Amino acid sequence: ERLFLDPNLSLKKLADRLNTNTKYLSQVVNHCSGHNFQHFINTYRIKAIEELIREGQHHHLTLFGLAQQCGFKNKSTFYKVFKDLKGETPNAYLKSQLRGQTDA
């Protein structure tokens, strides 16, 4: 299941789904990933966006449209998280991917 695609996913929702409590789940996420829950989930969301771009499923959507499909609700949050995780803006990433596809 790709629960991270749910824009309303919360620590509580996931803990309930896993039949555990939020404190334990938070500790596990922090210990295993070295990051808080939101960062952990956003990492999966960015990977999903990268996957859609690689598969060429981005042509009919804006970057924020892709972000919404992958669980982001807020445009500025998406851009900030993307840049923090990838080291470049979503636009720069998309251009580099398109260049790479034409070079191949």
Summary of the structure (lengths in Angstrom):
residues: 104
radius of gyration: 15.1
end to end distance: 32.9
largest distance: 49.3
contacts: 264
relative contact order: 0.12
helix: 70%
strand: 0%
